[in-house]
């Protein structure tokens, strides 16, 4: 199931498969809010690693953003918006928030809510020689993957692997190239991902695997691939208009 892009006229979207899961557009940010606390695994600058979260914010900054203190900037924004610091993860993006793409998928043993913002101004191919830098930059492909179901910690890691593979597949099919070498890009230099899991005991099956050979992994692949593709096509369409 797809949803419309969350443009200026669409300020809130309520999940049709996960009661109480809401995606809201706020001041310079998108907020994904869960009705319950979720187990999380994330590469986000704030709220990263293994944690327990109820909210995720994807914060817009322009391409001239001073990235000396990104975590402090995120915390300051969370305080301004009155979101709990300890249970809210924060991402930064230079992608226009109206290009947020959402896909949901209902399964017998888990349900998935996925949203992504995607841009490729700094597309890169992992494994290729290129210029590197240590400073943090705003994430260009940001993905928030929420699973209503039960996963072991190892399955959560497996889910992240599958999500990254799906993102790379989307870029390959769109023929996105690394400008440094002309080869197909696998991502950008500043991508970020957050996985949140409900551990809902209403689902009888605990997933120990989430690779592409599993029903769960296949659903993860479809939703991540779809949102990254949809987000990039929308951004390209606006740029050409």
C-alpha positions as a printed NumPy array, in Angstrom:
array([[  0.   ,   0.   ,   0.   ],
       [  1.329,   3.429,  -0.932],
       [  0.351,   6.799,   0.454],
       [  0.489,  10.274,  -1.093],
       [  3.65 ,  12.244,  -0.486],
       [  3.35 ,  14.309,   2.662],
       [  3.293,  17.661,   0.932],
       [  2.211,  20.992,   2.364],
       [ -1.463,  19.939,   2.207],
       [ -0.926,  16.586,   3.932],
       [  0.052,  17.276,   7.534],
       [ -0.72 ,  13.909,   9.102],
       [ -0.978,  10.283,   8.014],
       [ -2.358,   7.534,  10.257],
       [ -1.25 ,   4.002,   9.505],
       [ -3.964,   1.767,   8.091],
       [ -2.287,  -1.419,   9.373],
       [ -0.752,  -0.343,  12.688],
       [ -3.304,   1.283,  15.033],
       [ -1.927,   4.434,  16.63 ],
       [  1.146,   4.761,  14.394],
       [  1.142,   8.313,  13.009],
       [  3.419,  10.288,  10.704],
       [  3.083,  14.054,  11.181],
       [  4.572,  17.042,   9.428],
       [  5.796,  19.724,  11.828],
       [  8.072,  22.739,  11.798],
       [ 11.103,  21.684,   9.701],
       [ 10.578,  18.012,  10.508],
       [  8.617,  14.83 ,  10.036],
       [  7.607,  12.997,  13.214],
       [  6.868,   9.269,  13.344],
       [  5.088,   8.564,  16.615],
       [  4.306,   5.105,  17.961],
       [  1.515,   4.283,  20.42 ],
       [  3.985,   2.179,  22.441],
       [  7.696,   1.991,  23.217],
       [  9.728,   0.184,  20.55 ],
       [ 13.041,  -1.674,  20.51 ],
       [ 15.357,   0.154,  18.127],
       [ 18.609,  -0.229,  16.239],
       [ 19.82 ,   2.898,  14.494],
       [ 22.707,   4.744,  12.89 ],
       [ 21.165,   8.101,  13.829],
       [ 23.363,  10.801,  15.347],
       [ 20.912,  11.078,  18.259],
       [ 19.197,   7.972,  19.617],
       [ 21.494,   5.645,  17.702],
       [ 22.684,   2.144,  18.569],
       [ 20.43 ,  -0.198,  20.533],
       [ 17.75 ,   1.725,  22.379],
       [ 14.07 ,   2.064,  23.305],
       [ 12.156,   4.718,  21.371],
       [  8.658,   6.027,  20.862],
       [  9.345,   8.807,  18.369],
       [ 11.644,   9.464,  15.414],
       [ 12.126,  12.901,  13.858],
       [ 13.613,  13.568,  10.437],
       [ 14.777,  17.189,  10.562],
       [ 15.301,  19.356,   7.485],
       [ 18.456,  21.478,   7.241],
       [ 19.656,  23.281,   4.147],
       [ 22.862,  22.358,   2.341],
       [ 24.749,  25.195,   4.062],
       [ 24.041,  23.736,   7.514],
       [ 26.95 ,  24.156,   9.957],
       [ 27.533,  20.558,  11.021],
       [ 29.984,  21.157,  13.893],
       [ 27.527,  20.033,  16.602],
       [ 24.731,  17.974,  15.028],
       [ 23.685,  16.103,  18.167],
       [ 23.421,  19.316,  20.178],
       [ 21.377,  20.873,  17.365],
       [ 18.985,  17.917,  17.333],
       [ 18.559,  18.011,  21.117],
       [ 17.854,  21.748,  20.992],
       [ 15.208,  21.185,  18.327],
       [ 13.588,  18.375,  20.341],
       [ 13.377,  20.715,  23.335],
       [ 11.782,  23.445,  21.212],
       [  9.177,  20.975,  19.921],
       [  8.72 ,  19.454,  23.403],
       [  9.603,  15.897,  22.432],
       [ 11.21 ,  13.673,  25.102],
       [ 14.979,  13.65 ,  24.612],
       [ 15.619,  10.101,  25.835],
       [ 12.939,   8.32 ,  23.801],
       [ 13.171,  10.277,  20.541],
       [ 15.721,   9.597,  17.801],
       [ 16.798,  12.36 ,  15.446],
       [ 17.963,  12.39 ,  11.837],
       [ 19.088,  15.287,   9.673],
       [ 18.324,  15.608,   5.981],
       [ 18.861,  18.151,   3.226],
       [ 16.018,  16.575,   1.226],
       [ 12.744,  18.498,   0.948],
       [ 10.273,  16.92 ,   3.359],
       [  7.399,  17.022,   0.876],
       [  9.212,  14.152,  -0.862],
       [  8.764,  11.832,   2.112],
       [  7.569,   8.509,   0.717],
       [  5.602,   5.917,   2.701],
       [  4.86 ,   2.242,   2.127],
       [  3.045,  -0.157,   4.414],
       [  2.653,  -3.915,   4.175],
       [  0.505,  -6.236,   6.244],
       [  1.824,  -9.744,   6.873],
       [  0.633, -12.8  ,   8.735],
       [  3.497, -12.682,  11.238],
       [  4.518,  -9.003,  11.093],
       [  3.413,  -5.675,   9.637],
       [  5.751,  -3.013,   8.243],
       [  5.619,   0.78 ,   8.09 ],
       [  8.468,   2.344,   6.102],
       [  9.184,   5.964,   5.197],
       [ 12.186,   7.437,   3.404],
       [ 13.539,  10.751,   2.211],
       [ 15.998,  10.362,  -0.629],
       [ 18.421,  12.529,  -2.548],
       [ 21.652,  11.682,  -4.383],
       [ 23.668,  14.9  ,  -4.483],
       [ 26.546,  12.97 ,  -2.865],
       [ 26.016,   9.506,  -4.351],
       [ 28.836,   7.076,  -3.622],
       [ 29.855,   3.471,  -4.277],
       [ 31.035,   1.492,  -1.252],
       [ 34.373,  -0.209,  -1.887],
       [ 35.58 ,   2.332,  -4.451],
       [ 38.454,   4.746,  -3.88 ],
       [ 37.169,   8.214,  -3.135],
       [ 37.709,  11.354,  -1.068],
       [ 36.655,  10.819,   2.545],
       [ 35.819,  13.217,   5.365],
       [ 35.256,  12.953,   9.093],
       [ 32.71 ,  15.729,   9.628],
       [ 29.037,  14.81 ,   9.869],
       [ 26.814,  15.92 ,   7.009],
       [ 23.001,  15.872,   6.763],
       [ 21.756,  12.407,   5.79 ],
       [ 20.761,  12.214,   2.14 ],
       [ 18.895,   8.885,   2.12 ],
       [ 17.156,   8.519,   5.48 ],
       [ 14.975,   5.471,   6.099],
       [ 12.733,   4.758,   9.083],
       [ 11.606,   1.138,   9.185],
       [  9.047,   0.164,  11.838],
       [  8.026,  -3.477,  12.275],
       [  4.997,  -4.527,  14.291],
       [  6.13 ,  -8.023,  15.224],
       [  8.686,  -9.993,  17.224],
       [ 12.384, -10.075,  16.253],
       [ 15.506, -11.288,  18.016],
       [ 18.408,  -8.829,  18.13 ],
       [ 20.237, -10.828,  15.469],
       [ 17.141, -10.677,  13.262],
       [ 17.09 ,  -6.91 ,  13.746],
       [ 20.655,  -6.735,  12.427],
       [ 19.601,  -9.002,   9.543],
       [ 16.688,  -6.648,   8.816],
       [ 19.101,  -3.706,   8.594],
       [ 21.263,  -5.627,   6.114],
       [ 18.238,  -6.394,   3.95 ],
       [ 17.119,  -2.762,   4.065],
       [ 20.531,  -1.515,   2.925],
       [ 20.61 ,  -4.097,   0.114],
       [ 17.177,  -2.876,  -1.027],
       [ 18.352,   0.738,  -1.034],
       [ 21.379,  -0.219,  -3.139],
       [ 19.139,  -2.167,  -5.533],
       [ 16.899,   0.875,  -5.979],
       [ 19.883,   3.052,  -6.871],
       [ 21.186,   0.436,  -9.292],
       [ 17.829,   0.15 , -11.075],
       [ 17.647,   3.949, -11.348],
       [ 21.237,   3.947, -12.69 ],
       [ 22.485,   6.364, -10.041],
       [ 26.237,   6.844, -10.478],
       [ 29.119,   7.796,  -8.192],
       [ 30.464,  11.022,  -9.765],
       [ 34.002,  10.215,  -8.59 ],
       [ 34.289,   7.077, -10.707],
       [ 31.187,   6.717, -12.856],
       [ 30.239,   3.36 , -11.335],
       [ 26.797,   2.463,  -9.981],
       [ 26.298,   4.007,  -6.504],
       [ 25.337,   1.88 ,  -3.514],
       [ 24.143,   4.821,  -1.405],
       [ 25.338,   8.295,  -0.524],
       [ 28.128,   9.41 ,   1.78 ],
       [ 25.675,  10.358,   4.547],
       [ 22.846,   7.81 ,   4.663],
       [ 21.101,   6.883,   7.918],
       [ 18.59 ,   4.232,   8.968],
       [ 16.445,   3.541,  12.017],
       [ 14.755,   0.199,  12.683],
       [ 12.022,   0.043,  15.338],
       [ 10.321,  -3.174,  16.488],
       [  7.202,  -3.496,  18.64 ],
       [  7.887,  -7.044,  19.998],
       [  4.099,  -7.353,  19.977],
       [  3.162, -10.676,  21.563],
       [ -0.077, -10.766,  19.553],
       [  2.145, -12.135,  16.796],
       [  2.886, -15.777,  17.712],
       [  6.084, -16.092,  15.659],
       [  9.431, -14.688,  16.816],
       [ 11.593, -13.963,  13.793],
       [ 15.186, -15.2  ,  14.009],
       [ 16.015, -14.231,  10.443],
       [ 15.092, -11.3  ,   8.206],
       [ 17.094, -11.944,   5.059],
       [ 15.788, -12.005,   1.506],
       [ 14.855, -15.711,   1.746],
       [ 12.233, -14.956,   4.427],
       [  8.734, -13.486,   4.108],
       [  9.746, -10.717,   6.514],
       [ 12.911,  -9.909,   4.598],
       [ 11.036,  -9.856,   1.306],
       [  8.555,  -7.356,   2.749],
       [ 11.37 ,  -5.215,   4.126],
       [ 13.016,  -5.22 ,   0.714],
       [  9.827,  -4.206,  -1.068],
       [  9.014,  -1.328,   1.274],
       [ 12.534,   0.116,   1.413],
       [ 13.07 ,  -0.301,  -2.328],
       [  9.705,   1.302,  -3.004],
       [ 10.112,   4.338,  -0.746],
       [ 13.66 ,   5.103,  -1.92 ],
       [ 12.617,   4.784,  -5.561],
       [  9.452,   6.84 ,  -5.116],
       [ 11.238,   9.561,  -3.174],
       [ 14.008,   9.956,  -5.744],
       [ 11.611,  10.028,  -8.706],
       [  9.523,  12.722,  -7.024],
       [ 12.594,  14.854,  -6.316],
       [ 13.799,  14.481,  -9.911],
       [ 10.371,  15.372, -11.278],
       [ 10.247,  18.596,  -9.253],
       [ 13.775,  19.535, -10.305],
       [ 12.89 ,  19.148, -13.992],
       [  9.617,  21.072, -13.665]])
